[in-house]
């Protein structure tokens, strides 16, 4: 008589037995089965253990890879979020973990890299503006318009049914440098008028009136130059159009708010810098005076 028996691999591993040991025990004990009695020398046993044909490991731990392809209309970020939600509903046992690979993993690394790039861009902007304007306060005034560009760029992407990907994130990073130039024009001429002896509030109004035309000219030229890229329908145009739409939407929507916000921020931060508390801690001190102090301290130190 022939018997086909399927063994439980987990129980065998827990008991520490092999297939040969199980086969010998079954024949020796003459085990009764629903299909008949297993007799030594008279029964043909065929033992099988169900399990993976190949065991892959990652960092000395077993792993199981699941591959999938995306539909043409499905963004990678949305698909990754859906997969993570499905895995969360499975309530994995302790000791089990998940990790994305392939394009999903590269997307996570790209997001982290862009977050660091955004942070470093703000730091370098502040350092350059502080050295150019010889002030710690004016760079903050100029950079107040930068946070507004991010939601406006995202709104423009939503209105055009675009997704936030590597290309559009690059467009937002490019938008940072374009948006702040409006504030530079306003603050620079305001400081010039105040240096000529003009009162602060009048200098702010005259500077914004004088710099309105160049700001509008540069904004219109940027938007007009990017319209062909935003409306293009040729092969590979979807990648470039995302950058163009992010810049056009962010720059256009930020224009009016920047013209209103920068003068107000200038007056507010200037009042803050003139307060007794901030002057006591040296916030109102210019970089030139700070440089002179450091030079005098270092010269007295080495004398």
C-alpha positions as CSV (number, residue, x, y, z in Angstrom):
1,X,0.0,0.0,0.0
2,X,1.3,3.5,-0.9
3,X,0.8,6.5,1.4
4,X,1.3,10.2,0.5
5,X,1.8,12.1,3.7
6,X,2.4,15.9,3.9
7,X,4.3,17.0,7.0
8,X,4.1,20.3,8.9
9,X,7.5,22.0,8.5
10,X,6.9,24.3,11.5
11,X,6.1,21.5,13.9
12,X,9.1,19.5,12.6
13,X,11.4,22.4,13.2
14,X,10.0,23.0,16.7
15,X,10.5,19.3,17.6
16,X,13.9,19.1,15.9
17,X,13.1,16.0,13.8
18,X,14.0,15.2,10.2
19,X,12.0,13.5,7.4
20,X,13.9,10.2,7.8
21,X,13.2,10.1,11.5
22,X,9.5,10.7,10.9
23,X,9.5,7.9,8.2
24,X,11.3,5.4,10.5
25,X,8.9,6.2,13.4
26,X,5.8,5.7,11.2
27,X,7.0,2.3,10.0
28,X,8.2,1.1,13.4
29,X,5.0,2.0,15.2
30,X,2.6,0.7,12.6
31,X,0.5,3.9,12.7
32,X,-3.2,3.7,11.8
33,X,-4.3,6.2,9.2
34,X,-7.6,6.9,7.5
35,X,-6.2,5.2,4.4
36,X,-5.1,2.1,6.2
37,X,-2.3,0.8,8.5
38,X,1.3,1.7,7.9
39,X,3.3,-1.6,8.3
40,X,7.0,-1.9,8.2
41,X,8.3,-3.4,5.0
42,X,4.8,-3.6,3.4
43,X,4.0,0.1,3.0
44,X,5.4,2.5,0.5
45,X,5.7,5.9,2.2
46,X,6.0,9.2,0.3
47,X,6.7,12.0,2.7
48,X,6.6,15.7,1.6
49,X,7.1,18.9,3.4
50,X,5.4,22.0,2.1
51,X,7.7,25.0,2.1
52,X,9.5,27.6,-0.1
53,X,11.7,26.2,-2.9
54,X,14.1,29.1,-2.2
55,X,14.9,31.1,0.9
56,X,16.1,34.6,0.4
57,X,17.7,36.6,3.2
58,X,18.4,40.3,3.8
59,X,20.6,41.3,6.7
60,X,20.7,37.7,7.8
61,X,16.9,37.6,8.1
62,X,14.4,35.8,5.8
63,X,12.6,38.0,3.3
64,X,9.7,37.6,1.0
65,X,9.5,39.9,-2.0
66,X,6.3,41.0,-3.6
67,X,6.5,42.7,-7.0
68,X,3.7,44.8,-8.6
69,X,3.3,47.1,-11.6
70,X,1.4,50.4,-11.6
71,X,-1.4,51.4,-13.8
72,X,-0.7,54.4,-16.0
73,X,-3.0,56.6,-14.0
74,X,-1.7,55.6,-10.6
75,X,1.0,57.7,-9.0
76,X,3.8,55.9,-7.2
77,X,3.3,57.8,-4.0
78,X,-0.4,57.0,-3.9
79,X,0.3,53.3,-4.6
80,X,2.9,53.1,-1.9
81,X,0.4,54.7,0.6
82,X,-2.3,52.1,-0.4
83,X,0.1,49.2,0.1
84,X,1.2,50.4,3.5
85,X,-2.5,50.8,4.5
86,X,-3.2,47.2,3.4
87,X,-0.2,45.9,5.4
88,X,-1.3,47.8,8.5
89,X,-4.6,46.1,8.3
90,X,-3.0,42.7,8.4
91,X,-1.7,43.3,11.9
92,X,1.7,41.5,11.4
93,X,2.9,39.4,14.3
94,X,5.9,40.6,16.4
95,X,9.2,39.9,14.6
96,X,7.7,40.7,11.1
97,X,8.6,44.0,9.4
98,X,8.2,45.6,6.0
99,X,10.5,47.6,3.8
100,X,10.0,49.2,0.4
101,X,12.4,48.6,-2.4
102,X,12.9,49.5,-6.0
103,X,11.2,52.7,-7.2
104,X,9.3,53.1,-3.9
105,X,12.5,53.1,-2.0
106,X,14.1,55.5,-4.3
107,X,11.1,57.8,-3.9
108,X,11.6,57.8,-0.1
109,X,15.3,58.6,-0.5
110,X,14.4,61.4,-3.0
111,X,11.9,63.0,-0.6
112,X,14.5,62.9,2.2
113,X,17.1,64.4,-0.1
114,X,14.8,67.2,-1.3
115,X,13.8,68.0,2.3
116,X,17.5,68.5,3.1
117,X,18.0,70.5,-0.1
118,X,15.1,72.8,0.9
119,X,16.6,73.3,4.4
120,X,20.1,74.0,3.0
121,X,18.7,76.4,0.4
122,X,17.1,78.5,3.1
123,X,20.3,78.5,5.1
124,X,22.5,79.6,2.2
125,X,19.9,82.2,1.2
126,X,20.0,83.7,4.6
127,X,23.8,83.7,4.8
128,X,24.2,85.4,1.4
129,X,21.4,88.0,2.0
130,X,22.8,88.8,5.4
131,X,26.3,89.4,4.0
132,X,24.8,91.5,1.1
133,X,22.5,93.7,3.2
134,X,24.8,93.8,6.2
135,X,21.9,92.9,8.5
136,X,20.5,90.0,10.4
137,X,16.9,91.3,10.1
138,X,16.5,92.2,6.4
139,X,17.1,88.6,5.1
140,X,14.2,87.4,7.3
141,X,12.0,90.1,5.8
142,X,12.9,89.1,2.3
143,X,12.4,85.4,3.0
144,X,8.9,85.8,4.5
145,X,7.5,85.3,1.0
146,X,9.2,82.0,0.4
147,X,6.8,79.9,2.7
148,X,3.9,81.3,0.7
149,X,5.2,79.9,-2.6
150,X,4.9,76.3,-1.4
151,X,1.1,76.1,-0.9
152,X,0.5,78.2,-4.0
153,X,2.6,75.9,-6.1
154,X,0.7,72.9,-4.6
155,X,-2.6,74.5,-5.3
156,X,-1.6,75.1,-9.0
157,X,-0.6,71.4,-9.3
158,X,-4.0,70.3,-7.8
159,X,-5.9,72.6,-10.2
160,X,-4.1,71.1,-13.2
161,X,-4.5,67.5,-11.8
162,X,-0.7,67.1,-11.4
163,X,1.1,65.0,-8.8
164,X,4.0,66.0,-6.5
165,X,7.0,64.1,-7.9
166,X,10.7,64.7,-8.4
167,X,10.1,67.1,-11.3
168,X,7.5,69.3,-9.6
169,X,9.6,69.3,-6.4
170,X,12.5,70.6,-8.5
171,X,10.1,73.3,-9.7
172,X,9.3,74.3,-6.2
173,X,13.0,74.5,-5.3
174,X,13.5,76.7,-8.4
175,X,10.5,78.8,-7.3
176,X,12.4,79.8,-4.0
177,X,15.0,81.7,-5.9
178,X,12.5,83.4,-8.2
179,X,10.1,84.6,-5.5
180,X,12.7,86.1,-3.2
181,X,14.0,88.5,-5.9
182,X,10.9,90.6,-5.5
183,X,11.7,91.2,-1.9
184,X,15.3,92.0,-2.7
185,X,14.2,94.7,-5.1
186,X,11.8,96.2,-2.5
187,X,14.1,96.1,0.5
188,X,17.2,97.3,-1.3
189,X,15.6,100.4,-2.6
190,X,13.9,101.1,0.7
191,X,17.3,101.0,2.4
192,X,18.7,103.3,-0.3
193,X,15.9,105.9,0.3
194,X,16.4,105.7,4.0
195,X,20.1,106.2,3.7
196,X,19.3,109.4,1.8
197,X,17.4,110.7,4.8
198,X,13.9,109.8,3.9
199,X,11.5,108.8,6.7
200,X,10.8,105.0,6.9
201,X,7.1,104.8,6.1
202,X,7.5,107.2,3.1
203,X,10.6,105.3,2.0
204,X,8.6,102.0,2.0
205,X,5.8,103.5,-0.1
206,X,8.1,105.2,-2.6
207,X,10.3,102.1,-2.9
208,X,7.4,99.8,-3.6
209,X,5.9,102.3,-6.1
210,X,9.2,102.6,-7.9
211,X,9.9,98.8,-8.0
212,X,6.4,97.8,-9.0
213,X,7.2,98.0,-12.8
214,X,10.4,95.9,-12.7
215,X,8.7,93.3,-10.5
216,X,5.8,93.0,-12.9
217,X,8.1,92.9,-15.9
218,X,10.2,90.0,-14.5
219,X,7.1,88.1,-13.4
220,X,5.4,88.5,-16.8
221,X,8.5,87.5,-18.7
222,X,9.0,84.4,-16.5
223,X,5.4,83.3,-16.8
224,X,5.3,84.0,-20.6
225,X,8.5,82.0,-21.1
226,X,7.1,79.0,-19.3
227,X,3.7,78.9,-20.9
228,X,4.9,76.8,-23.9
229,X,6.5,74.3,-21.6
230,X,3.3,74.1,-19.5
231,X,1.0,73.6,-22.5
232,X,3.3,71.2,-24.5
233,X,1.8,67.8,-25.4
234,X,4.8,66.1,-27.1
235,X,6.7,63.0,-26.0
236,X,8.2,63.6,-22.5
237,X,6.5,66.9,-22.1
238,X,4.7,65.7,-18.9
239,X,8.0,65.9,-17.0
240,X,8.9,69.5,-18.0
241,X,5.3,70.7,-17.8
242,X,5.2,69.9,-14.0
243,X,8.1,72.2,-13.4
244,X,6.6,75.0,-15.5
245,X,3.2,74.7,-13.8
246,X,4.7,74.8,-10.3
247,X,6.7,77.9,-11.1
248,X,3.8,79.7,-13.0
249,X,1.3,79.0,-10.2
250,X,3.6,79.8,-7.3
251,X,5.0,83.0,-8.9
252,X,1.6,84.4,-10.1
253,X,-0.2,83.8,-6.8
254,X,2.7,85.0,-4.7
255,X,3.0,88.3,-6.7
256,X,0.1,90.2,-5.1
257,X,0.7,88.9,-1.6
258,X,4.4,89.6,-1.8
259,X,3.8,93.2,-2.8
260,X,1.7,93.6,0.4
261,X,3.5,91.3,2.8
262,X,7.1,92.5,2.3
263,X,6.5,96.2,3.2
264,X,4.5,95.2,6.3
265,X,7.1,92.7,7.3
266,X,9.8,95.3,6.8
267,X,8.2,97.8,9.1
268,X,7.4,95.1,11.7
269,X,10.9,93.7,11.8
270,X,12.4,97.1,11.9
271,X,10.3,98.0,14.9
272,X,11.4,94.8,16.6
273,X,15.0,95.4,15.8
274,X,14.7,98.9,17.4
275,X,13.3,97.6,20.7
276,X,15.4,97.8,23.8
277,X,15.3,94.0,24.4
278,X,16.7,93.1,21.0
279,X,19.3,95.8,21.0
280,X,20.4,94.6,24.4
281,X,21.1,91.2,23.1
282,X,22.7,92.5,19.9
283,X,20.0,91.6,17.4
284,X,19.9,95.1,16.0
285,X,23.7,95.2,15.5
286,X,24.7,95.2,11.9
287,X,27.1,92.7,10.5
288,X,29.7,95.4,9.9
289,X,29.7,96.4,13.5
290,X,29.8,92.7,14.6
291,X,32.8,92.2,12.2
292,X,34.5,95.2,13.8
293,X,34.0,93.9,17.3
294,X,35.3,90.4,16.4
295,X,38.4,92.1,14.8
296,X,39.0,94.2,17.9
297,X,38.6,91.2,20.2
298,X,41.0,89.0,18.2
299,X,43.6,91.8,18.0
300,X,43.4,92.3,21.7
301,X,43.6,88.6,22.3
302,X,46.9,88.1,20.4
303,X,48.6,91.3,21.7
